[in-house]
Every structure is written in C-alpha cells, then in structure tokens.
Amino acid sequence: MAEQISIGTYPTRTEAEIVAGRLESAGIAARVFADDAGGAYPFGLSGGAQVLIDESDLAAAEDLLAATDPDDG
C-alpha cells in the first residue's frame, strides 16, 4: 500500500471534495480527510479539510491542479 500524503488543505469540506473529484476524474485516487467531528465543529477550529493521495501520484496531481487552477487567471 502506498503512503498517503496531502496534496492540499482547503477551508471547507466542499472545496476539498471538488478537488478530490477533479483528481478522481483524471484517474488519481483521492480522499478527503477533515477532523471536524462529522461537521459538528467549524473548520476554523479544525484546520480545514485535506485531500489525500498516494505519494506515487504526487507529480501527476500537482500537474493537473496547476493546469486547472481557477486562480491562475
């Protein structure tokens, strides 16, 4: 089993789910990790939501996210 690493931390679970979906649609397995007690705690207290991927997919994931970053106007 490959080691899971964070590709990024996002302020909301929804943003993390969108990024994970983009990765999944490109064939990169991704999952969201959020220590928010199932939504009981606000993200301001929990540190946000992380998107985790296999370490072996890091380069492909970084390329995909850099190529589709909406902030790169």
SULJOJO-V666775 format. One record per pair of residues at least 6 apart in sequence whose ideal C-beta (glycine too) atoms are under 7 Angstrom apart, sorted by sequence separation. I is the first residue (numbers start at 1). J is the second residue. D is the distance in Angstrom with one decimal. If there is no record, write none. Layout:
i: <I,I>
j: <J,J>
d: <D,D>
This chain:
i: <10,24,43,23,36,53,10,20,36,8,20,35,20,34,35,17,34,16,33,32,33,16,13,32,33,13,30,31,30,30,29,28,29,28,23,12,20,11,19,28,16,28,16,16,13,11,12,10,23,26,9,10,9,9,23,22,8,6,7,6,6,7,19,22,5,4,5,4,4,5,2,3,2,5,2,7>
j: <16,30,49,30,43,61,19,30,46,19,31,46,32,46,47,32,49,32,49,49,50,34,32,51,52,34,51,52,52,53,53,53,54,57,53,43,51,43,51,60,49,61,50,51,49,48,49,48,61,64,48,49,49,50,64,64,51,50,51,51,52,53,65,68,52,52,53,53,54,55,54,55,55,58,56,61>
d: <4.2,5.6,6.9,4.0,6.1,5.3,6.6,4.1,4.4,6.6,6.6,4.9,5.3,6.5,6.8,5.7,3.9,4.6,7.0,5.5,4.7,6.9,6.5,6.0,5.5,5.2,5.5,5.3,6.7,5.1,6.7,6.0,6.3,4.8,6.5,6.0,5.1,6.0,5.0,6.0,3.7,5.3,6.9,5.2,4.7,5.4,6.6,5.7,5.7,5.3,4.5,5.2,7.0,5.1,6.6,6.9,5.5,4.5,5.0,6.8,5.8,5.2,7.0,6.5,6.7,4.5,6.5,6.9,6.5,5.0,3.8,4.7,5.6,6.5,5.2,5.1>
